[in-house]
Structures are given as C-alpha cells and as structure tokens.
Amino acid sequence: MQHNVIADAAPWGLPLTEKLLPERLNELGYESHAIGKWHLGYFKRQYTPTFRGFATHFGSWSSHQDYFNHRMQAAFLEYEGLDLRDNMEPDWSESGNYTTRLLTEKAEKLIANHNVTKPLFLYLAHLAPHAGNFDYPLQAPPETVKMFAHVKPIERKKSTPWEGALRTVAAVWSQRISPNRGVMNHLMHLADWMPTLYVAGGGNVSDLGEIDGVSHWDFFARPGAEAPRNEILHNIDEITRYSAIRMGSYKYVNGTTFFGYLDGWYGSKNSAEDYNVTAVLGSTVAAILGSRSEKSILRLRSRAVVNCPAKEPGEIFSPCDPSKGPCLFNLEKDPCERNNLYGSADRHLIERMERRLNEFEAARVPAGNERPEGAGDPRFHNHTWTCWRDDEELPLFASLRF
C-alpha cells in the first residue's frame, strides 16, 4: 500500500489477510461504527467497511466528492457517479447537504443513540482535508469560510518524505491520562494507533501477533515512561525510487520525488492573531475535558508550533539537492530541513541508517497497485460507484481495461 493510493475503478484494496482495528476491538466487547471516507478498496463487497469489522458505515468508499451533490469524478478517467453510502445502499436523499455537516450530524446521532452499556468505537473520517471535484474544488458554505478568514494560505506537499508532508498533529484525551502531559513531541507512526488503542481498550498487545506498530499507551498514561519508538521508516517506494528513514533526531532521504517537483520542505506559520481563547474556554469541549486557563492554552499552542531557527552569525547552510545525492538532517535543530549534513556527519551514523534501510528493503512487500477497469464506470451501475467485481455482468466489460 506504500505507493500512491487506490485509483478510482482499480480492482484492489487493503488485503483481506489484514485484521483491522474494529475487528480487534469487537473481540474486546466493543461495537464499532464508521462514518466518512473509506478509500481502502470497494471493487468487491468483502473489502467494504461493514465486511471488515464495522456494524454500520455512512459515507464514501473512494477518495473525494462534490461536497453538496456527493458525486465523485475519477482522477484520470471520464467517470463520474454518486459516492455516498448508507451501509451498502447508495444514498441519493442527502443531495444539497454539505458533507462536513452531514457526517458530523450522523456521528452525533449515532453517539446519542448508542447503548452505553457497551463500549463504542467510532471511526469518523471527515472529507474536509480534501478538495472537491475538478470543476468545483473549493467548496464550503459562506458562513463556514468566514469563520476561518484569519487562516492564511499555506503550501503543503503530500506524497513526499519531507517534513512539510510527514509531520502532523494529533490529540489524545482520556481520564486515565494525566492533564499535565500537555504537548508530546516524541516519534509516533500511523501504524502505532492500532496497538495503542487496542491496549487502551483493555487488550494485550501480544495478541496482535507480528505487526509494525508499537503501543504508546503506557507512555501516554504513565508520567516518566520511556517513549517506545526511536525510528520510523517513512517509506521505500520502488516505483518513484526514493526512501527515507528517521532514527532519533536524524532523518535520511535518498532519491527525488515526482521528477524533483516535490523535493524539499516548505511552508509557513499561520497567523493566530484572531485566535479566540475566550470562545475555546467557553466551548462544550472545554467543559468536558476540564478547566484550563487562558495562559495554559496559549502555552500549549506555543509548545506545539514548529519554528525554523534563525541563522547564527556566520553560520553557513548546505542545501539539499536529492537529485545529486542523499540528504541528512538533524530535525531537532533543523526541523525545516535547510542544512544537509550528509557530507559532514559521522560516517558511522550514515552507515547505520543505510544498513537499516537495506534491512527494510529486503522485507519490503511489492506495491499492490492495479490499473482501473472499464467495468467500474458508474454509467454501468445506475451512475453510482459500486462493487463492480461482484456483478454477474462482469465478463461483458472485461475487455474495457485501461
């Protein structure tokens, strides 16, 4: 799954050999539900949410959609159709309802109606980080746009090994986590969420078998606990030919991405001049999570900001050009990746990082991408994106591969 994403009408998905978090939590007595984006495959019904541990699903099976009519245009083909499902059924009734509000309302209703005698796992995946279709990419009600007028445009690069694409923020809350934990800047990989949440739900991480993720629950819940991760393999992409690994405070990048067009870190800090601390303190969320002062909230925000340190007098940076050779950065001192240390760093450190990459390369699973099929065109399925490989008519379209 490490190269690009599942293209529209492509006959593949997250392998059925993988046991997902909702299936694990269901074994602990949880009831699991999904709302929002799936994008893990739908060419056969076995790959869809309600066949992979979720009791219900409301949302989309693919990557993006028009935020009001809920139709999705394929990225590279002239295919278009409805991509909104209530469990397995296409839902045409929500046309005109803004996707972000619709998903939020569905989640609120599900929580309100849940039987509290049974623990609930709700996976809510908003489409909001994505643009809409090509003919109308930026969609939101005017009153919503007005709320965020203070946020300045910021450039980000998805699908690259640079910090402008990799580094993100997450929030964790539990009555079992000390409120004094505040901001934590330790290493955590996406794969760590399953063991972390499984342990938080009462499971034993050894029951998960051999997995890439490690549990951070003890680190979250117990002050003084040691951070469980010291390295992250960011990616090895054998198609675009780049690799990147983090070990401690150092990151090693080898290879260029998208012919050099997406190389390098860039981005800037958003303006927080209009940040309304009073509104935050008076919100429902603040009342639930516990009291905090205005000073403490501003301190938390300050600790969470990534700043590019100013150059020291006489300091000379060596810029990175991944088209000419590997790059090495100390991200604690240089989070904006301006100074390439590859030519001056300890060779033993570089050899250790390259040796570790070779070990991962030897165990790498080939990318599973498949090309789109004409049989997945919504025109053949009442103008909806659906599980076309389950259709009896499949042989009729078998020659329409692209």
N, C-alpha and C positions, 0 to 999 in steps of 0.2 A: 504493500500500500504506500510505499515511500515516494513514488514518482507521480507528481501531479495529482489529479483527482479522478473520480469516476465520471467519464463524459456521459452526456445525455444519450440514451439509447445504446449504451455499451453493455454487453452481456456479461457482467461480472459484478462482484461485490465483496464485502468483508467475508472471508471464508467461513463456511458453516462449522469448521473444526474449532473455531474460536468461541469460547464460552464467555458471554458478556456479563457486565456488572449486574443488570437486573436479574439475570438467571441465578447469579451467585446470591444476591440479596433475598430472592424469593425462597431460597433454601433456608434462610435465617428467619423466615416468617414474615417478610416484607410483602407489600403489594406494590407493584411497580407500574408506573404510567409514563407515557411520553407525549410531549406537546412540542410542536415546532418542526424544525428541519431534521431530516434523517441523513440522506446522502451517503448511505453505506451499501447501496445496491437495492434494486427492485425488479430486476428482469424476471425473477421467479418469486412467488409469494413467500417461499421459505426464507428469503433474505429481508423481508419487511418487518417492522417493529413488533407487531403482535405475534409473530412467529419466533421472536428472539428474546422473549422474557417479559415483554410489556403486556399488561392486561388490556390496555387501550392505547390508542395513538390518535391524536388530531394534529394535522399539519401537512407538511410537504415531504415527498420522497426524494426530491432532487435538490439542486443547489441554490436556486433563487427563483423569484417570480415577480410579476407585477403586484404591487402592494395593495391594489384595490380590486382587480378582477381575478387575481390569483392564477393567471395563465403564465406559463413559463416558455420562453423562447430558447431553443437549443443554442449552444455557443458557436458551433461551426456548421450547422445544418439548418435548412429552412423548415424546421419542425416547430410547432407551437401547439400547446394544449393545456388544459386545466391540470394544475398540480396542487390540489387540496383534498385531503382525505379525512374522513371520519371513520377510523379503523380502516376497513378495506374498501369502503364505499366512497366514490367521488362525491364531493360536497359542492354543489352549484349554488346553494342557498345563501352563501356569505358574500356574494358579489357586491362590491361597494363598501365593504367593511375593511378598514385599514388593518393590515396584517399584524402589526405590532400590538395594537389594542385588542384585536381578536384573540391572539394567543394568550395575552395577559388575562383577559376575561375568562377564557376557558380554564386557565390554571387556577384562578381564584375560585371559580365554581367547583372545580374538582376538589380543591382543598377543603372548601366549606362543606361539601357533601361526603367527605371521607369518614369512614367509621374509625374513630380514634382508638379503638381497642386493638387495632392492627397497625404496625408501623408502616409509614408511607415513604416510598422513594419516587420522587417526581423529577423527571429529566425534562427541563424546559429549555429548548434551544431556539432562541429568537433568530429571525432572519435579519434583524436590524443591522448587523455589521456589513451586509451585502447591499450592493446597488440592485435596482430592479432590472427590467428588460432593456435591451439596447435602445429602443425607441423612446424610452422614458426612464432613464436610470436613477434619477434622484427624486424620490417620492416621499412626501410627508405632509400631513395637514398643516396649514399656515400657523396655527397656534402652537404646534409642536416645534416648528422651525424657530419661532420667536423665542422659545424657552432657552435655546442654545445659541443665541446670537453672539455671545461672548467667546465662543469657541472658535479659534482661528483655524483656517485650513492647515493641515499637516500632511506631509508626504510620508507614506509608508511603503515598504516593499514586502509583499507576500512572496512565498516560494523561494526564499534565498537563505543562506546561512548567516546573514548579518544581523546584528542586534536590532536594527530597525524593523526586522520581521520576526525575530525569535522571541525577544523579551516581551513579556506581557504581565498583566496584573490579575490577581485572584483574591477573593475574600472568603474566609472561613470563619464560621461562628458556631459555638456550642457552649452550653452551660458547663461543660467539662473542660473548657479551655480557659485559662486564666486571662482576665481582661488586660493584664499587664504585658501580655505577649506582644501586642502592638504590631509594628511592621517587621517582617522577617524577610531577609534578602538571601536566604540560602538557596542552593540549587534544587529545583524540582522539575521533573519531566512530566509531560502529559500522561505517560504510561503509569505514573505513580498514583493517579487518582483511584484506580480500581482497588489496589491493596489498601490504600489509606482509608477509603470509605467502607470497605469490607470489614476492616478491623474496627472502625468506629461503630459499625452496626452490630458488633459482637462476634465477628468471625475470627478464625485463626488463619493467619497468612499462609501457614504451611499447607492448608487445604487447597490453595490455588495452584500448587504444583510449580513447574518451572515457567516463570514469567519474567518479562523485562523490568517491570515496575517494582518499586520498594515502598513499604508503608512509611508515611511520615506522621502517623497518628500519635505515636509516643512523643515525638519531637514537638508536635503542636500542643499536646495536653500536659506535658511534664516539663516545667522550667528546669533548665540545666541539662536536659537530654541532648545528646550529640546529634547533629544533623546527619541523616542516614545516607546522603548521596554526595560524592565528591567528583563525579564525572558525568557528562552527558554526551552521548553520541547524537549530534544534531541530525546528521543524515549521511548516507552514502548513496549517491544517485548515479547508477551506471549508465544512464541514458544521456543526461546532461553533463556527466563526468565531473562532478565536484564532490568533495567530502568536507566535513567539519566536525571537530570534537572539542569539548571543554573538559579540562582537568584542573581542578582547583580554581585559581583565578585566571588561568591562561586558556585562550582559545586558539585553535589551529584551523586554518582554512586553506584548502588546496583545490584549485580549479576555479573556473569562471562560470557564471550562471547567465543563461539566455544571451549568449554571444557577447557578454560584457555589459549589456544594457541594464542589468540589475545588480551590478557589483558595487559594493561599498555601503556604508551606513549613512543615512541622512534623515533629518527630522529636527523638530524644534519644540521647545516647551510651549504648551498652550497658555494663554493668558488666563489668570484666575482672579482678575480684578473684580468680576461680578459674582464671585462665589458667595452664596448666601448662607452663612453659617447659622443664622437665626432660623431659617427655614429647615435646615438639617436637624437642628436641636429640637424643633417642634414637630418633626415628622413622626409618623406611626412606627417606622423602622427604628428610630432612635429610642422611642418609648419601650420597644420590645427588647432591644439589645442592651439597654442600660444607660444610665446617665453619664454624660461626658461634658466637660466644659468647652467653651469656645477655644480656649487656649490649647487644650489637649487635641482637639480636632485639627487645628492648624498645624500643630506639631507633628501629628501623624501624616498629614499631607506633605509636609516638608521632608520628612524622612523617606517618603515613597517616591520622591522626584529624582530622576536621573539627570545629573548635570555633567556637562563637558568641562572639565577643569581648564582654567586659563593656562596658557603657556608661561613657564617660568622664564625670567630674563635670561637670554642667551640659549634657551632650550631649542633644539632642532628636532623636528619630527621627520620620520622616514615614512612617507606614504606607501600604502599597499597597492600593488598592481598585480592582481591574481592571474592576469594573462601571461605574466612573465615568471611567476614563481609563487611558492607558498607564502602565507602570511601568519604571523603570530602576534597576539595582543595580550596585554595584561588588563583584563576588564575591570579590575578593582581600581586601578589608577587611570585607565583609559577606556571608559565604557562606550565612547563614541568612535572607537577604532580608528584613531588618527595616526597612531605611531606603530609601524610594523617592526617588530623586534626579531624577525626571523634571522637576519644577518648578524645580530649581536648577542642573542640569547645563549644560554648554556646549551651546548650540543646534546648533552645527556637528556635534558628535558625534551628537546625536539625529537630525539631518537625514541624516547619512551612514548610520546604521543603518536608518532608514526607507526611504531610497533603495535600499539593498541588499535589503531585504525586497521592495520593489516589483520589483526585477530578478528575484528568485527567483519571485515571484508570476507574472510574465509567462511563465516557463518551466515552471510547475507542470503536472504531469500530473493529470487528474481522478482522484478516488478510484475504485477499481475494485470496490467492494463490490457483491455481489449478494444478493438475498433467498434464504432457504432454500427448498428444494423438497421436496415430499412424497415424491418418488421416492428421496430419500436416507435415508428412515426405515429403520433396521436391521431392522424387522419384515419387510421385503420381501427381505432378503438374509441369511437364516439368522441373524438377530439379531447381525449384525456391521456395523460402519461400513466401507463399501467404495466402489469407483469406480462409482457408480450410472449415470453417463452412458455407460459402456461396455456396459451391459446392453441386450440386444435388446428387453427388455420396456419400455423407457423410454416409448414412446408411451402405454402403459396408464396411467402415472402422471402424464402431462403436465398433467392438469387439477388436480393436487393442490398447486399453488403456494400459498405463504403470504405 
